[in-house]
Amino acid sequence: MEARLNKLLRKFLVWRIRHMSQQTFVYLLSILVGFITGLAAVTLKNSTHYIQHLVSTSDYHSYFYFAFPVIGIVITVVIKRAFSSPVGEGIPSTLYAISKRNGILARYKMYASMVTSAITVGFGGSVGLEGPAVSTGSAIGSNLGKVMHLDYKTRILLISCATAGAIATIFNAPIAAIIFTIEIFSLDLTIASLIPLLLASVSGSVTSFFIENRREYLLSYKLTDAFSISELPAYILLGIICALISVYFTKMYFQIEGLFGKVKKPMYKTILGGLVLGFLIFLIPPLYGEGYTTINNILNGNLDNVFANSFFAEFSDNEYMVLALFAGLVIFKVFATSLTIGAGGVGGVFAPSLFMGSSVGFIVARALNFFNFSLSESNFALAGMAGLMAGVMHAPLTAIFMIAEITGGYQLIIPLMITASLSFIFTKYFLPHTIYTKQLARRGELITHDKDKAILTLMNMREVIENDFIKVKRTDTLGDLVEIFKRSQRNLFPVVDNKNRLTGVLTLDDFKQLLFDASQYDKVKVSDLMYSPPAVIQTNDNMDEVMKKFQRSNAWNLPVTENGEYKGFISKSKLFSAYRRKLQQVSRS
């Protein structure tokens, strides 16, 4: 069966080359990717909601808030063990595949994140489905590009199309989906990339609409209160507060991740994280699941529903207690999210950032209204969502256009721009990298809009290491060195010890004047001639650091070591040649 499918595929590819241009083929593939990703996103969303429906049918549902998240995480961890590689990395794993794996994602990622995240969130895990949807779509785009024998740049474009299709399907925001893809993946915006993104985004949105046969989306709100210029200072204040909360979110997330990293046994992580998460959700039911029900209640003014099933329902008539309760949502949502992921659950931070943003916006508006302001709490909740999204994900344009599309218009475009831009600027000052990118940036594996740094990130150091140099030992004599030189194709010699550790280097210029003085053959040793290299490259150095070492040392060749052990040399000429090849590969239209 597989052989027959491969034969049909070969015939199709031959036919395509003869009868279809590359551009047309990419357009068709982008529509297909958007359609398949739309199906996957709808399946993920509906299966999650179905699980939530199943586990919430009991009359004693509130008493099971403690148990459901633990059960979901345990099931997720068991399923994850069936896969040989990590499942829950989401967008960071896609960014890593783009920068270091030539856009290749494993096949199992086309379904692994879907299954595990549906169970995690369906049972109450306090994370979002957007990251898993993007991860699933990216794997679909990557593997389709691999099957169709497409080059690196086109594979990356299909991954981007899948991302746009996934976000457009979930939020019914096709424009914001395209902008999100460009901001997060640092994709070059050209006509060659824009048209496929548009096709994929529309394809995903239309697929969702026809399958569900209704316009039922995660966020449902129509703007009713107009923006007034007198509210400008309040939105400025909101933008600054959103930046502070974004910094809190990110730092707390990594601190809790660090605590879980110290727990060596996965079982202990699952038990500890699951129990604490269950206790938090039992006390504060709005932390259950993604949180879009709470967001919609805030946007539509149904505040009594937010704490209806909690111990705090009796305080919903007290204005000060309402503020305190919403502040608790902001403070503890990041704990719930971090505990879910740390315990072994699968999900993303997209939904939690929107959840916290809506709560922050509501708090600011309600607090200012105590001082005789007349601010729209719904409008401020929307602006708060934009502010947290811009701060946490460093995606201000996505935040602006997504909230604008959700409201069905652009009446709030000015306050959205103010809140998102201020939140982004201040957060970027304190946190150069996001939850998605921090680990990759630390390892020098992050693609950015800086073309030069992006090319360096895409380069693989091991591809430019040359190891055809003959090694010598410091105890070798000049006579030994002459014999080695006779069969060497190089005029550069690494000096190593008995454990192959680099101790120095030696060039022909260092001993050529002694070549014809046989009386020195037994007297002079390599240790007398060698010298320390001006710089040493480590195999874990990123390419940007490698280039800096060449610039600082002004050397033409530099040795490479791994934990002190000699691995070879990198020459400036080969490095530049590899850079030019990668630049041509990425820039090829």
MIGU-412486 format. One record per residue (C-alpha): x, y, z; chain. Coordinates in nm, 3 decimals, decimal comma, padded with zeros to 5 digits, m for minus. Layout:
<rs>
R       xx       yy       zz  guza
R        X        Y        Z     A
...
</rs>
This chain:
<rs>
R       xx       yy       zz  guza
R   00,000   00,000   00,000     A
R   00,278   00,241   00,096     A
R   00,471   00,160  m00,222     A
R   00,160   00,232  m00,429     A
R   00,107   00,566  m00,258     A
R   00,470   00,661  m00,315     A
R   00,433   00,573  m00,682     A
R   00,122   00,789  m00,715     A
R   00,299   01,074  m00,538     A
R   00,595   01,054  m00,776     A
R   00,359   01,063  m01,074     A
R   00,179   01,364  m00,929     A
R   00,503   01,551  m00,866     A
R   00,620   01,485  m01,222     A
R   00,285   01,604  m01,356     A
R   00,300   01,913  m01,134     A
R   00,644   02,012  m01,261     A
R   00,523   01,987  m01,620     A
R   00,186   02,156  m01,587     A
R   00,193   02,387  m01,283     A
R   00,416   02,674  m01,180     A
R   00,579   02,677  m00,838     A
R   00,380   02,985  m00,737     A
R   00,044   02,827  m00,825     A
R   00,143   02,508  m00,646     A
R   00,231   02,702  m00,329     A
R  m00,103   02,885  m00,344     A
R  m00,292   02,557  m00,367     A
R  m00,088   02,405  m00,084     A
R  m00,154   02,709   00,139     A
R  m00,529   02,664   00,090     A
R  m00,495   02,293   00,167     A
R  m00,288   02,363   00,478     A
R  m00,541   02,620   00,599     A
R  m00,823   02,370   00,544     A
R  m00,650   02,080   00,723     A
R  m00,536   02,305   01,008     A
R  m00,888   02,444   01,035     A
R  m01,019   02,088   01,070     A
R  m00,759   02,014   01,335     A
R  m00,834   02,333   01,532     A
R  m01,210   02,270   01,523     A
R  m01,156   01,909   01,628     A
R  m00,931   02,018   01,914     A
R  m01,175   02,283   02,034     A
R  m01,485   02,064   02,012     A
R  m01,321   01,757   02,167     A
R  m01,203   01,972   02,458     A
R  m01,550   02,114   02,511     A
R  m01,698   01,765   02,489     A
R  m01,465   01,639   02,761     A
R  m01,555   01,942   02,973     A
R  m01,923   01,861   02,921     A
R  m01,873   01,499   03,026     A
R  m01,688   01,580   03,347     A
R  m01,925   01,861   03,447     A
R  m02,258   01,676   03,429     A
R  m02,251   01,565   03,792     A
R  m02,462   01,750   04,052     A
R  m02,154   01,750   04,271     A
R  m01,940   01,912   04,006     A
R  m01,798   02,181   04,235     A
R  m01,657   01,918   04,472     A
R  m01,469   01,755   04,187     A
R  m01,283   02,070   04,089     A
R  m01,000   01,939   04,304     A
R  m00,984   01,598   04,136     A
R  m01,052   01,667   03,768     A
R  m00,732   01,862   03,687     A
R  m00,520   01,597   03,860     A
R  m00,689   01,318   03,665     A
R  m00,641   01,505   03,337     A
R  m00,272   01,569   03,399     A
R  m00,209   01,207   03,500     A
R  m00,376   01,081   03,180     A
R  m00,176   01,334   02,977     A
R   00,154   01,226   03,133     A
R   00,076   00,859   03,062     A
R   00,002   00,938   02,696     A
R   00,314   01,153   02,663     A
R   00,533   00,862   02,770     A
R   00,427   00,678   02,455     A
R   00,623   00,932   02,250     A
R   01,000   00,932   02,230     A
R   01,033   01,312   02,224     A
R   00,869   01,599   02,416     A
R   00,509   01,680   02,327     A
R   00,414   01,997   02,509     A
R   00,661   02,253   02,378     A
R   00,412   02,418   02,141     A
R   00,530   02,736   01,972     A
R   00,891   02,717   02,108     A
R   00,936   02,376   01,945     A
R   00,815   02,519   01,615     A
R   01,057   02,811   01,644     A
R   01,339   02,565   01,719     A
R   01,247   02,353   01,415     A
R   01,261   02,663   01,196     A
R   01,600   02,776   01,324     A
R   01,784   02,446   01,373     A
R   01,598   02,162   01,201     A
R   01,539   02,310   00,856     A
R   01,169   02,337   00,928     A
R   01,131   01,961   00,992     A
R   00,882   01,856   01,260     A
R   00,823   01,495   01,360     A
R   00,508   01,327   01,227     A
R   00,372   01,246   01,571     A
R   00,343   01,619   01,644     A
R   00,054   01,631   01,397     A
R  m00,167   01,464   01,657     A
R   00,022   01,440   01,987     A
R  m00,046   01,797   02,102     A
R  m00,411   01,770   01,998     A
R  m00,477   01,462   02,207     A
R  m00,283   01,565   02,517     A
R  m00,398   01,929   02,527     A
R  m00,764   01,829   02,481     A
R  m00,737   01,604   02,786     A
R  m00,538   01,859   02,989     A
R  m00,777   02,149   02,926     A
R  m01,090   01,932   02,911     A
R  m01,028   01,815   03,266     A
R  m00,964   02,169   03,384     A
R  m00,595   02,240   03,324     A
R  m00,550   02,617   03,336     A
R  m00,384   02,663   02,996     A
R  m00,487   02,751   02,641     A
R  m00,539   02,551   02,323     A
R  m00,382   02,803   02,086     A
R  m00,023   02,680   02,133     A
R  m00,114   02,314   02,072     A
R  m00,324   02,416   01,770     A
R  m00,027   02,605   01,626     A
R   00,205   02,314   01,702     A
R  m00,032   02,069   01,532     A
R  m00,076   02,291   01,228     A
R   00,297   02,358   01,201     A
R   00,368   01,985   01,198     A
R   00,106   01,940   00,926     A
R   00,263   02,214   00,714     A
R   00,614   02,082   00,774     A
R   00,533   01,724   00,681     A
R   00,331   01,828   00,377     A
R   00,629   02,031   00,258     A
R   00,857   01,734   00,319     A
R   00,631   01,495   00,126     A
R   00,612   01,743  m00,163     A
R   00,994   01,778  m00,165     A
R   00,979   02,153  m00,111     A
R   01,284   02,361  m00,020     A
R   01,352   02,515   00,320     A
R   01,193   02,852   00,250     A
R   00,870   02,701   00,118     A
R   00,847   02,462   00,414     A
R   00,875   02,760   00,650     A
R   00,604   02,936   00,451     A
R   00,372   02,634   00,488     A
R   00,441   02,624   00,863     A
R   00,349   02,992   00,879     A
R   00,034   02,928   00,674     A
R  m00,068   02,656   00,919     A
R  m00,017   02,894   01,212     A
R  m00,230   03,160   01,046     A
R  m00,499   02,903   00,969     A
R  m00,506   02,778   01,328     A
R  m00,536   03,123   01,489     A
R  m00,793   03,238   01,230     A
R  m01,003   02,928   01,299     A
R  m01,000   02,967   01,675     A
R  m01,067   03,342   01,697     A
R  m01,234   03,421   01,362     A
R  m00,969   03,689   01,321     A
R  m00,792   03,620   00,988     A
R  m00,603   03,951   00,975     A
R  m00,475   03,917   01,330     A
R  m00,376   03,557   01,250     A
R  m00,149   03,675   00,969     A
R   00,007   03,946   01,185     A
R   00,060   03,698   01,470     A
R   00,249   03,468   01,233     A
R   00,471   03,749   01,110     A
R   00,545   03,881   01,461     A
R   00,609   03,545   01,630     A
R   00,793   03,368   01,347     A
R   00,977   03,681   01,220     A
R   00,857   03,602   00,869     A
R   00,959   03,842   00,593     A
R   00,649   04,018   00,463     A
R   00,661   04,004   00,083     A
R   00,396   03,944  m00,181     A
R   00,535   03,592  m00,220     A
R   00,457   03,519   00,147     A
R   00,155   03,745   00,202     A
R  m00,076   03,583  m00,055     A
R  m00,030   03,226   00,080     A
R  m00,085   03,355   00,434     A
R  m00,406   03,526   00,326     A
R  m00,530   03,213   00,150     A
R  m00,449   02,989   00,447     A
R  m00,605   03,228   00,699     A
R  m00,927   03,260   00,502     A
R  m00,934   02,886   00,436     A
R  m00,910   02,811   00,809     A
R  m01,180   03,063   00,898     A
R  m01,422   02,939   00,630     A
R  m01,359   02,576   00,726     A
R  m01,457   02,648   01,086     A
R  m01,769   02,835   00,977     A
R  m01,898   02,560   00,749     A
R  m01,823   02,271   00,986     A
R  m01,991   02,430   01,286     A
R  m02,263   02,588   01,070     A
R  m02,287   02,883   01,309     A
R  m02,084   03,179   01,423     A
R  m01,989   03,055   01,767     A
R  m01,640   03,161   01,863     A
R  m01,437   03,165   02,179     A
R  m01,489   03,537   02,232     A
R  m01,826   03,689   02,153     A
R  m01,877   04,063   02,205     A
R  m02,015   04,362   02,020     A
R  m01,884   04,706   02,107     A
R  m02,153   04,938   02,248     A
R  m01,964   05,215   02,431     A
R  m01,773   05,466   02,220     A
R  m01,424   05,586   02,308     A
R  m01,391   05,938   02,447     A
R  m01,070   06,140   02,426     A
R  m01,113   06,231   02,794     A
R  m01,041   05,865   02,878     A
R  m00,691   05,885   02,729     A
R  m00,504   05,920   03,063     A
R  m00,686   05,616   03,199     A
R  m00,577   05,405   02,902     A
R  m00,219   05,527   02,946     A
R  m00,237   05,413   03,307     A
R  m00,381   05,079   03,193     A
R  m00,093   05,030   02,947     A
R   00,166   05,082   03,221     A
R  m00,017   04,847   03,460     A
R  m00,042   04,584   03,186     A
R   00,334   04,606   03,140     A
R   00,389   04,544   03,511     A
R   00,152   04,248   03,510     A
R   00,322   04,111   03,195     A
R   00,658   04,123   03,371     A
R   00,502   03,953   03,674     A
R   00,346   03,684   03,452     A
R   00,670   03,603   03,271     A
R   00,899   03,610   03,574     A
R   00,664   03,405   03,789     A
R   00,619   03,154   03,507     A
R   00,994   03,094   03,482     A
R   01,040   03,086   03,858     A
R   00,781   02,812   03,896     A
R   00,930   02,631   03,596     A
R   01,267   02,649   03,772     A
R   01,121   02,499   04,088     A
R   00,975   02,209   03,892     A
R   01,310   02,166   03,717     A
R   01,469   02,086   04,053     A
R   01,228   01,794   04,103     A
R   01,405   01,504   03,932     A
R   01,131   01,241   03,930     A
R   00,845   01,311   03,684     A
R   00,598   01,131   03,909     A
R   00,668   01,375   04,193     A
R   00,616   01,669   03,957     A
R   00,279   01,532   03,848     A
R   00,159   01,462   04,201     A
R   00,285   01,788   04,352     A
R   00,174   02,013   04,065     A
R  m00,158   01,838   04,019     A
R  m00,254   01,855   04,387     A
R  m00,164   02,223   04,426     A
R  m00,343   02,306   04,099     A
R  m00,652   02,114   04,208     A
R  m00,657   02,297   04,541     A
R  m00,627   02,636   04,366     A
R  m00,909   02,558   04,124     A
R  m01,126   02,421   04,406     A
R  m01,090   02,754   04,589     A
R  m01,112   02,972   04,274     A
R  m01,328   02,795   04,010     A
R  m01,273   03,064   03,739     A
R  m00,916   02,929   03,709     A
R  m01,066   02,605   03,569     A
R  m00,981   02,549   03,202     A
R  m00,892   02,815   02,946     A
R  m01,104   03,087   03,105     A
R  m01,296   03,212   02,802     A
R  m01,627   03,174   02,988     A
R  m01,497   03,415   03,251     A
R  m01,370   03,654   02,983     A
R  m01,708   03,658   02,808     A
R  m01,883   03,719   03,141     A
R  m01,656   04,017   03,208     A
R  m01,704   04,160   02,859     A
R  m02,081   04,128   02,877     A
R  m02,116   04,250   03,235     A
R  m02,226   03,917   03,385     A
R  m02,006   03,950   03,692     A
R  m02,230   03,740   03,917     A
R  m02,152   03,438   03,699     A
R  m01,776   03,473   03,749     A
R  m01,780   03,357   04,111     A
R  m02,114   03,176   04,106     A
R  m01,969   02,834   04,198     A
R  m01,709   02,952   04,446     A
R  m01,691   03,018   04,818     A
R  m01,686   03,389   04,737     A
R  m02,028   03,409   04,569     A
R  m02,181   03,577   04,875     A
R  m01,937   03,868   04,841     A
R  m02,032   03,953   04,482     A
R  m02,245   04,248   04,599     A
R  m01,953   04,411   04,782     A
R  m01,769   04,644   04,544     A
R  m01,439   04,623   04,730     A
R  m01,456   04,246   04,755     A
R  m01,524   04,224   04,380     A
R  m01,201   04,415   04,315     A
R  m01,013   04,190   04,557     A
R  m01,155   03,876   04,393     A
R  m01,054   03,989   04,046     A
R  m00,709   04,081   04,175     A
R  m00,689   03,723   04,301     A
R  m00,767   03,597   03,950     A
R  m00,479   03,805   03,812     A
R  m00,236   03,691   04,082     A
R  m00,318   03,320   04,080     A
R  m00,384   03,256   03,710     A
R  m00,012   03,245   03,637     A
R   00,031   02,997   03,923     A
R  m00,244   02,776   03,781     A
R  m00,094   02,793   03,431     A
R   00,261   02,721   03,546     A
R   00,147   02,436   03,771     A
R  m00,048   02,278   03,485     A
R   00,253   02,279   03,253     A
R   00,505   02,196   03,526     A
R   00,303   01,895   03,638     A
R   00,308   01,752   03,285     A
R   00,001   01,906   03,122     A
R   00,004   02,034   02,764     A
R  m00,114   02,382   02,669     A
R  m00,014   02,739   02,596     A
R  m00,010   03,083   02,754     A
R  m00,221   03,263   02,491     A
R  m00,553   03,214   02,671     A
R  m00,412   03,283   03,021     A
R  m00,273   03,616   02,903     A
R  m00,616   03,714   02,766     A
R  m00,779   03,599   03,091     A
R  m00,547   03,809   03,305     A
R  m00,573   04,104   03,067     A
R  m00,952   04,117   03,084     A
R  m00,937   04,103   03,463     A
R  m00,673   04,378   03,480     A
R  m00,876   04,603   03,249     A
R  m01,190   04,550   03,455     A
R  m01,006   04,625   03,782     A
R  m00,861   04,952   03,648     A
R  m01,196   05,073   03,515     A
R  m01,392   04,973   03,828     A
R  m01,131   05,130   04,059     A
R  m01,129   05,459   03,866     A
R  m01,508   05,464   03,860     A
R  m01,494   05,490   04,240     A
R  m01,352   05,840   04,180     A
R  m01,647   05,962   03,974     A
R  m01,516   05,844   03,637     A
R  m01,760   05,692   03,390     A
R  m01,541   05,435   03,220     A
R  m01,668   05,138   03,023     A
R  m01,553   04,828   03,208     A
R  m01,601   04,616   02,895     A
R  m01,388   04,849   02,684     A
R  m01,113   04,847   02,945     A
R  m01,133   04,467   02,967     A
R  m01,076   04,452   02,591     A
R  m00,788   04,699   02,610     A
R  m00,641   04,502   02,901     A
R  m00,647   04,186   02,690     A
R  m00,454   04,371   02,419     A
R  m00,209   04,505   02,676     A
R  m00,130   04,164   02,829     A
R  m00,102   04,000   02,490     A
R   00,136   04,270   02,371     A
R   00,344   04,246   02,688     A
R   00,356   03,871   02,744     A
R   00,402   03,770   02,379     A
R   00,572   04,086   02,247     A
R   00,311   04,098   01,973     A
R   00,153   04,447   01,988     A
R   00,015   04,447   01,633     A
R  m00,146   04,108   01,685     A
R  m00,305   04,235   02,007     A
R  m00,444   04,549   01,841     A
R  m00,593   04,381   01,536     A
R  m00,721   04,073   01,717     A
R  m00,922   04,274   01,970     A
R  m01,041   04,506   01,693     A
R  m01,161   04,210   01,486     A
R  m01,327   04,044   01,785     A
R  m01,532   04,358   01,858     A
R  m01,646   04,376   01,496     A
R  m01,502   04,719   01,433     A
R  m01,221   04,963   01,494     A
R  m01,391   05,213   01,725     A
R  m01,142   05,123   01,999     A
R  m00,836   05,136   01,775     A
R  m00,683   05,440   01,952     A
R  m00,705   05,304   02,311     A
R  m00,596   04,962   02,186     A
R  m00,290   05,115   02,021     A
R  m00,204   05,317   02,332     A
R  m00,244   05,028   02,575     A
R  m00,069   04,768   02,359     A
R   00,223   04,990   02,258     A
R   00,292   05,114   02,612     A
R   00,269   04,763   02,753     A
R   00,505   04,632   02,485     A
R   00,760   04,914   02,526     A
R   00,787   04,886   02,905     A
R   00,780   04,505   02,909     A
R   01,045   04,487   02,635     A
R   01,267   04,714   02,843     A
R   01,258   04,477   03,141     A
R   01,222   04,149   02,949     A
R   01,393   04,136   02,607     A
R   01,247   03,790   02,539     A
R   00,913   03,621   02,586     A
R   00,804   03,288   02,731     A
R   00,818   03,156   02,374     A
R   01,167   03,280   02,295     A
R   01,370   03,309   02,616     A
R   01,523   02,961   02,612     A
R   01,596   02,977   02,237     A
R   01,754   03,322   02,267     A
R   01,973   03,203   02,554     A
R   02,108   02,925   02,329     A
R   02,138   03,157   02,027     A
R   01,872   02,963   01,835     A
R   01,614   03,236   01,792     A
R   01,517   03,373   01,451     A
R   01,461   03,749   01,454     A
R   01,370   04,018   01,200     A
R   01,742   04,110   01,191     A
R   01,838   03,938   00,864     A
R   02,208   03,908   00,952     A
R   02,141   03,747   01,290     A
R   01,870   03,529   01,138     A
R   02,114   03,383   00,885     A
R   02,371   03,317   01,156     A
R   02,106   03,142   01,366     A
R   02,010   02,917   01,076     A
R   02,370   02,811   01,017     A
R   02,493   02,485   01,169     A
R   02,842   02,509   01,319     A
R   02,923   02,141   01,270     A
R   02,880   02,187   00,895     A
R   03,172   02,433   00,880     A
R   03,417   02,249   01,108     A
R   03,718   02,113   00,918     A
R   03,897   01,817   01,075     A
R   04,158   01,718   00,814     A
R   04,443   01,870   01,017     A
R   04,718   01,636   01,139     A
R   04,754   01,651   01,515     A
R   05,092   01,673   01,688     A
R   05,196   01,638   02,051     A
R   05,398   01,886   02,252     A
R   05,660   01,616   02,318     A
R   05,721   01,560   01,944     A
R   06,058   01,676   01,812     A
R   06,129   01,900   01,516     A
R   06,227   01,587   01,323     A
R   05,886   01,434   01,391     A
R   05,727   01,756   01,282     A
R   05,918   01,758   00,953     A
R   05,795   01,406   00,874     A
R   05,440   01,506   00,957     A
R   05,469   01,814   00,738     A
R   05,572   01,601   00,439     A
R   05,236   01,421   00,433     A
R   05,020   01,711   00,545     A
R   04,796   01,908   00,312     A
R   04,775   02,190   00,563     A
R   05,020   02,436   00,712     A
R   04,838   02,447   01,045     A
R   04,880   02,188   01,320     A
R   04,677   02,144   01,642     A
R   04,882   02,043   01,945     A
R   04,704   01,791   02,171     A
R   04,786   01,579   02,474     A
R   04,729   01,206   02,528     A
R   04,359   01,272   02,595     A
R   04,315   01,471   02,273     A
R   04,282   01,797   02,465     A
R   04,399   02,106   02,281     A
R   04,711   02,258   02,433     A
R   04,818   02,492   02,152     A
R   04,860   02,545   01,777     A
R   05,151   02,557   01,538     A
R   05,190   02,691   01,181     A
R   05,448   02,635   00,911     A
R   05,577   02,988   00,963     A
R   05,678   02,894   01,316     A
R   05,935   02,635   01,207     A
R   06,004   02,678   00,834     A
R   06,342   02,845   00,904     A
R   06,450   02,528   01,087     A
R   06,337   02,284   00,817     A
R   06,684   02,248   00,663     A
R   06,885   02,256   00,985     A
R   06,909   01,884   01,066     A
R   07,116   01,955   01,376     A
R   06,806   02,097   01,542     A
R   06,580   01,798   01,465     A
R   06,637   01,628   01,801     A
R   06,693   01,939   02,008     A
R   06,384   02,146   01,931     A
R   06,047   02,021   02,048     A
R   05,695   02,120   01,953     A
R   05,649   02,269   02,300     A
R   05,923   02,520   02,212     A
R   05,743   02,634   01,895     A
R   05,373   02,619   01,971     A
R   05,160   02,905   02,100     A
R   04,813   02,955   02,240     A
R   04,546   03,035   01,981     A
R   04,406   03,391   01,995     A
R   04,059   03,246   02,062     A
R   03,897   02,905   02,096     A
R   03,550   02,820   01,969     A
R   03,333   02,591   02,179     A
R   03,089   02,355   02,008     A
R   02,804   02,507   02,210     A
R   02,883   02,862   02,093     A
R   02,617   03,012   01,868     A
R   02,725   03,140   01,528     A
R   02,692   03,502   01,633     A
R   02,951   03,442   01,906     A
R   03,173   03,258   01,656     A
R   03,171   03,562   01,426     A
R   03,256   03,790   01,717     A
R   03,555   03,571   01,811     A
R   03,688   03,600   01,455     A
R   03,640   03,976   01,461     A
R   03,808   04,022   01,800     A
R   04,104   03,791   01,726     A
R   04,152   03,897   01,364     A
R   04,244   03,531   01,298     A
R   04,185   03,339   00,976     A
R   04,148   02,999   01,145     A
R   04,031   02,917   01,497     A
R   04,031   02,580   01,675     A
R   03,711   02,417   01,797     A
R   03,688   02,223   02,123     A
R   03,421   02,041   02,317     A
R   03,484   02,023   02,691     A
R   03,852   02,086   02,616     A
R   03,876   01,808   02,357     A
R   03,999   01,908   02,011     A
R   03,737   01,879   01,733     A
R   03,879   02,067   01,437     A
R   03,917   02,418   01,293     A
R   03,682   02,673   01,144     A
R   03,822   02,896   00,875     A
R   03,691   03,242   00,800     A
R   03,665   03,164   00,430     A
R   03,448   02,855   00,483     A
R   03,235   03,044   00,733     A
R   03,166   03,322   00,484     A
R   03,094   03,072   00,207     A
R   02,841   02,893   00,428     A
R   02,686   03,229   00,517     A
R   02,643   03,319   00,149     A
R   02,486   02,980   00,070     A
R   02,239   03,012   00,356     A
R   02,153   03,367   00,255     A
R   02,080   03,252  m00,101     A
R   01,871   02,964   00,030     A
R   01,659   03,184   00,256     A
R   01,624   03,470   00,007     A
R   01,532   03,251  m00,289     A
R   01,187   03,348  m00,410     A
</rs>
